[in-house]
Amino acid sequence: MRRKRQSERSTAGVVRVAVVAREPGMRMAAAKAFDGAPPQWSVDLYSDPPSECDVVLVCPDVTDVHSPGAISFDPEDPAAAVEEIATRTSPGQLPLVSVIGPGRGCGVTSLALHLCRALVAFGTVCFVDLDQRWGAAHRLGLEPGVLKTWRDFDGSAESVRTCAVPTPGGFRALFSPLSVGLDSVEDERRPDEGVLLARARSLFGAVVADVSSPSVFERTAPHCEVAVLVLPPTRPAAARARSLLEGWPSLTWMVVSNRLGPGGETTRSELEHIVGRRISLELPCAPSLRDAEDDGRLLSSGRSRWIRRVDRLARALARS
């Protein structure tokens, strides 16, 4: 079977889809799912993933294949796989996203990092750490003091390339320079966050900013297209979140409820009533995620309900 080279695809606009299935019935079900696929999709059946393709779709009868970025085919919902392929291969940049909470300890950094990892499926991604007090490097088992940071950003695209550090999640990170003292967070050498985000935006398909405080958000919000607001499902957090939402009514918001531990009886509908907006996503309590963070392997933890729901958030952002 002749396969088109990457250069041919960019010229002809062909999207090469490799469907990996072995049982005849599963092959038939997968092939039928593509009856209404766009004409520029080239769909072929394989027993194992090919070396060259744009998208790999793995059927449930194949259990020994672990292809990075592969899409799982669900015979009960075949349209979902076609929709995800369409999202991944659609042209254009993803929105510039700020992730913020109504206070500290809401899970903002954990969500922002996992969101970056999930967005890698849709293109190049840059995580921008804007927390000069604590930073995000230690969450990944990295030593903050020896890493390159955006302290050396001089306004040029080249300095962004130099400062952006590879991470275990497959994306680049512009880590924050930590302030020497907790009272000097507003470092006089701090570059303009808006310029930093704009330069990162020009180089990467997706940019996710970990916003540490409302004052930092005031400087970054005008440059962002979507804000993800992370809050624990409690009434006080919802009240603080509403105040933040009301301050930026024209911004596109996605509200995420992140359950950090057991207890609490506030329902989704009660939260939505307090916040005044729909809850876009509910994240379950994930003790294993805390363990992974303690061990410095936050992005190396296995699949879980929490991570699968973050993947869903990434797909929603890719469609926005």
Secondary structure, 3 states (H helix, E strand, C coil): CCCCCHHHHHHHCCEEEEEECCCHHHHHHHHHHCCCCCCCEEEEEECCCCCCCCEEEECCCCCCCCCCCCEECCCCCHHHHHHHHHHHHCCCCCCCEEEECCCCCCCHHHHHHHHHHHHHHHCCEEEEECCCCCCCHHHHCCCHHHCCCHHHCCCCHHHHHHHCEECCCCCEEECCCCCCCCCCCCCCCCCCHHHHHHHHHHHCCEEEEECCCHHHHHHHHHHCCEEEEEECCCHHHHHHHHHHHHHCCCCEEEEEEECCCCCCCCCHHHHHHHHCCCEEEEECCCHHHHHHHHCCCHHHCCCCHHHHHHHHHHHHHHHC
